[in-house]
């Protein structure tokens, strides 16, 4: 009998139970739940590249998320801030990242991968 009062947080270190992202080898799009409360479906057929760097905001704010993952598509750039983002980078590399969304900071200690913020910027076409 499971007597754990909070099983979601207790098992959140598993990627399967992580509220910040999900993986599925059969997806065709990345579902981005941005902090602006919009959901965006971005097709992997338009994926260009991903870039992982230290978050430049750390220089001014020691409490800022330590990592920044930029996922670039033909029409949009997804910026993910958080910690332990290597697992997201690997899932993107395999076209298996199903969704990404931020989770409250209180979950950060319990999660191997914590997403603190997600933003989508659409690229304007210039002619």
FIGUGU-362990 format. One line per 5 residues: number of its first residue (from 1); their letters; for each residue x negated, y negated, z negated of C-alpha. Coordinates in Angstrom, 1 decimal. Layout:
# FIGUGU-362990
NUM	a	X:Y:Z  ...
END
This chain:
# FIGUGU-362990
1	xxxxx	0.0:0.0:0.0  -1.4:-3.4:1.0  -1.1:-5.8:-1.9  -2.9:-8.6:-0.2  -0.8:-11.8:-0.4
6	xxxxx	-2.4:-13.3:2.7  -3.4:-10.6:5.2  -3.7:-13.1:8.2  -6.5:-15.0:6.5  -8.1:-11.9:5.1
11	xxxxx	-8.4:-10.3:8.5  -9.0:-13.5:10.4  -12.7:-12.7:10.8  -11.6:-10.2:13.4  -11.2:-11.8:16.9
16	xxxxx	-7.9:-9.9:17.3  -6.4:-11.8:14.3  -8.1:-15.1:14.9  -5.4:-17.9:15.3  -7.9:-20.0:17.3
21	xxxxx	-8.2:-17.8:20.4  -7.2:-14.6:22.0  -8.7:-12.3:24.6  -7.2:-10.2:27.3  -9.1:-8.7:30.3
26	xxxxx	-6.0:-9.0:32.5  -5.3:-12.7:32.3  -5.4:-15.0:35.3  -5.2:-18.3:33.4  -6.5:-19.9:30.3
31	xxxxx	-3.7:-21.2:28.1  -5.0:-24.3:26.3  -3.0:-25.6:23.4  -4.4:-29.1:23.1  -4.3:-31.4:20.1
36	xxxxx	-2.0:-33.7:22.0  0.7:-31.0:21.5  0.8:-30.0:25.2  0.1:-26.6:26.5  -1.8:-26.2:29.8
41	xxxxx	-2.3:-23.2:32.0  -5.6:-23.5:33.8  -6.4:-20.8:36.5  -9.6:-18.9:36.3  -9.7:-19.1:40.1
46	xxxxx	-10.6:-22.8:39.6  -13.2:-22.1:36.9  -16.5:-23.9:37.6  -18.8:-23.6:34.6  -19.0:-23.7:30.8
51	xxxxx	-21.6:-25.6:28.7  -22.3:-25.0:25.0  -24.2:-27.8:23.1  -24.5:-29.1:19.6  -21.8:-31.6:18.9
56	xxxxx	-23.3:-35.1:19.3  -20.9:-36.5:16.7  -23.0:-34.7:14.0  -25.6:-37.5:14.3  -23.0:-40.0:12.9
61	xxxxx	-20.8:-37.7:10.8  -22.2:-34.8:8.8  -18.7:-33.3:8.5  -18.1:-33.1:12.3  -17.8:-29.6:13.8
66	xxxxx	-21.3:-28.3:14.7  -20.6:-27.0:18.2  -19.1:-28.3:21.4  -18.0:-26.0:24.3  -17.1:-27.7:27.6
71	xxxxx	-15.1:-25.5:29.9  -14.9:-27.0:33.4  -12.3:-26.2:36.0  -11.8:-27.9:39.4  -9.1:-30.2:38.1
76	xxxxx	-9.7:-30.4:34.4  -12.3:-30.3:31.6  -11.5:-28.6:28.3  -13.5:-29.7:25.3  -13.5:-27.4:22.3
81	xxxxx	-15.1:-28.4:19.0  -15.8:-26.0:16.2  -18.2:-23.4:14.8  -19.1:-19.9:16.0  -18.0:-20.8:19.6
86	xxxxx	-20.3:-18.2:21.2  -17.5:-15.7:21.1  -15.3:-18.1:23.2  -18.2:-18.7:25.6  -18.6:-14.9:26.1
91	xxxxx	-14.8:-14.5:26.7  -14.9:-17.2:29.3  -17.9:-15.6:31.0  -15.8:-12.4:31.5  -12.6:-14.4:32.4
96	xxxxx	-11.0:-12.9:29.3  -10.2:-15.9:27.1  -6.4:-15.8:27.0  -5.7:-18.9:24.9  -7.5:-21.5:22.7
101	xxxxx	-6.1:-23.8:20.1  -7.3:-25.5:16.9  -6.6:-24.3:13.4  -6.6:-26.2:10.1  -10.0:-26.8:8.5
106	xxxxx	-8.9:-24.7:5.5  -9.3:-21.6:7.7  -12.9:-22.4:8.7  -14.6:-20.4:5.9  -12.5:-17.3:6.6
111	xxxxx	-13.1:-17.3:10.4  -16.3:-16.3:12.3  -15.0:-18.5:15.1  -13.2:-21.7:14.1  -11.8:-24.2:16.6
116	xxxxx	-11.4:-27.7:15.0  -10.2:-29.6:18.0  -9.2:-29.0:21.7  -8.8:-31.7:24.3  -8.0:-31.5:28.1
121	xxxxx	-9.1:-34.3:30.5  -7.9:-34.1:34.0  -10.3:-35.1:36.7  -9.1:-37.9:38.9  -9.5:-37.2:42.6
126	xx	-11.4:-40.0:44.4  -11.3:-40.4:48.2
END
